[in-house]
Amino acid sequence: MRDIGIDVKPPNGEWDGDQNCPFYGSLRLRGQVLEGTIASVGMQKTITLSRANVRYMDKYERFEKRTSSLSAHLPACIGEVNVGDSVKVMECRPLSKSVAFCVVEVTAGGEA
């Protein structure tokens, strides 16, 4: 298993030969490290992540909640994840039209 450059718990799942795995394959990670909640697991080897943020509206003198979503690659070695689990993702090269992040750790709510 490779050192990916950040302090995360190593995955305990089996490697399926996927070269887009940061731990066993040849995928390099760089850039942003984000945390969010899994909104969907319907795609093959890909999850949809939902991130909530609060911003202040000067005109109405109130806060508003906004959510943004992004797609992330889910390596097989991470294990099973479910909707609502909290995960940590890290930026990588574009793997498809909408996927430029990779899951590196399940922080709460699932197998780590």
C-alpha positions as CSV (number, residue, x, y, z in Angstrom):
1,M,0.0,0.0,0.0
2,R,1.2,3.5,-0.9
3,D,1.4,6.6,1.3
4,I,-1.0,9.2,-0.3
5,G,0.5,12.2,1.5
6,I,-2.2,12.9,4.1
7,D,-3.0,11.4,7.5
8,V,-5.9,9.1,7.0
9,K,-6.7,5.6,8.3
10,P,-5.7,2.9,5.8
11,P,-8.6,1.1,4.1
12,N,-9.2,-2.5,5.2
13,G,-11.0,-3.7,2.0
14,E,-9.6,-5.8,-0.9
15,W,-8.1,-4.2,-4.0
16,D,-9.9,-5.2,-7.2
17,G,-7.2,-4.2,-9.7
18,D,-8.6,-0.7,-10.2
19,Q,-5.8,1.6,-11.3
20,N,-7.8,4.7,-10.1
21,C,-7.2,3.8,-6.5
22,P,-4.9,6.1,-4.5
23,F,-3.8,3.4,-2.1
24,Y,-3.1,0.5,-4.4
25,G,-3.3,1.9,-7.9
26,S,-1.5,4.7,-9.6
27,L,-3.9,7.6,-9.0
28,R,-2.1,10.7,-7.6
29,L,-3.9,13.0,-5.2
30,R,-3.3,16.8,-5.0
31,G,-5.1,20.0,-4.1
32,Q,-8.2,20.4,-2.0
33,V,-9.3,18.1,0.8
34,L,-13.1,18.4,1.4
35,E,-15.6,16.8,3.7
36,G,-19.3,16.1,3.1
37,T,-22.2,13.8,3.3
38,I,-23.1,11.1,0.8
39,A,-26.2,12.0,-1.1
40,S,-26.3,9.2,-3.7
41,V,-24.5,5.9,-4.3
42,G,-26.3,5.0,-7.5
43,M,-23.4,5.0,-10.0
44,Q,-20.7,2.4,-10.5
45,K,-17.6,3.3,-8.4
46,T,-18.9,6.9,-8.0
47,I,-20.8,8.7,-5.2
48,T,-22.5,12.1,-5.1
49,L,-21.3,14.2,-2.2
50,S,-23.5,17.0,-0.7
51,R,-21.8,19.9,1.1
52,A,-23.8,22.5,3.1
53,N,-22.7,26.1,3.7
54,V,-24.3,29.1,5.4
55,R,-24.0,32.6,4.1
56,Y,-25.2,36.0,5.4
57,M,-27.6,38.0,3.2
58,D,-27.1,41.7,3.8
59,K,-30.3,42.8,2.3
60,Y,-32.5,40.6,4.5
61,E,-30.1,40.6,7.5
62,R,-30.5,36.8,7.8
63,F,-28.5,33.7,7.0
64,E,-29.4,31.3,4.2
65,K,-28.4,27.7,3.8
66,R,-27.0,26.5,0.5
67,T,-25.9,23.1,-0.7
68,S,-23.4,22.2,-3.4
69,S,-22.9,18.7,-4.8
70,L,-19.9,17.0,-6.4
71,S,-19.1,13.6,-7.7
72,A,-16.3,11.5,-6.4
73,H,-14.6,8.2,-7.3
74,L,-15.2,5.4,-4.7
75,P,-12.3,2.9,-4.7
76,A,-13.3,-0.7,-3.9
77,C,-10.8,-0.9,-1.0
78,I,-12.8,1.8,1.0
79,G,-15.6,-0.7,1.4
80,E,-19.4,-0.3,1.6
81,V,-20.8,3.2,2.1
82,N,-24.4,4.3,2.5
83,V,-26.4,7.5,2.0
84,G,-25.8,9.8,5.0
85,D,-22.3,8.7,5.8
86,S,-19.7,11.4,6.2
87,V,-16.6,11.1,4.0
88,K,-13.4,12.9,3.2
89,V,-12.5,13.4,-0.4
90,M,-9.3,14.7,-2.1
91,E,-8.8,16.3,-5.5
92,C,-7.2,14.3,-8.3
93,R,-6.9,14.5,-12.1
94,P,-10.2,14.4,-14.0
95,L,-11.4,10.8,-14.2
96,S,-14.5,11.7,-16.2
97,K,-16.6,14.7,-17.3
98,S,-17.8,15.3,-13.7
99,V,-15.5,13.3,-11.4
100,A,-12.3,15.1,-10.2
101,F,-12.3,13.9,-6.6
102,C,-11.6,10.6,-4.9
103,V,-12.8,9.3,-1.5
104,V,-9.9,8.7,0.9
105,E,-11.7,8.1,4.2
106,V,-15.1,7.3,5.7
107,T,-15.1,9.6,8.7
108,A,-18.5,8.7,10.3
109,G,-21.4,6.4,9.8
110,G,-19.8,3.5,7.9
111,E,-16.9,1.1,7.7
112,A,-13.6,2.8,7.8
